Amino acid sequence: MTRRDGEPGWAAGLRNLYNSVVDEPLPDSFDDLLKKLDESDDG
């Protein structure tokens, strides 16, 4: 099904799913890993 603006019907659901993932905070372990990688780039 296609809406009047040409966007497929499933696009809004996909956009909502993407936005919910983007808004999630990073786990502490992942944040720590990123900090370690940044430190290794500086040295």
C-alpha positions in Angstrom: 0.0 0.0 0.0 1.3 3.4 -0.9 0.2 6.7 0.7 -0.6 9.8 -1.3 2.8 11.3 -0.7 4.4 8.3 -2.4 5.8 6.8 0.8 5.2 3.1 1.2 2.8 2.2 4.1 5.5 0.4 6.0 7.9 3.3 6.1 6.4 5.0 9.1 6.8 1.9 11.2 10.4 1.5 10.1 11.1 5.1 10.9 9.6 4.7 14.4 11.7 1.5 15.0 14.9 3.3 13.9 14.2 6.3 16.1 13.6 4.1 19.1 16.9 2.4 18.6 18.8 5.7 18.1 17.3 7.1 21.3 18.5 4.2 23.5 21.5 5.0 25.7 24.8 3.2 25.0 25.6 0.3 27.4 28.4 1.2 29.9 30.6 -1.5 28.5 30.3 -0.1 25.0 30.9 3.4 26.2 34.1 2.2 28.0 35.3 0.5 24.9 34.9 3.7 22.8 36.8 5.7 25.4 39.7 3.2 25.3 39.7 3.3 21.5 39.8 7.1 21.6 42.7 7.0 24.1 44.7 4.6 21.9 44.3 6.9 18.9 45.7 9.8 20.9 48.9 8.0 21.9 
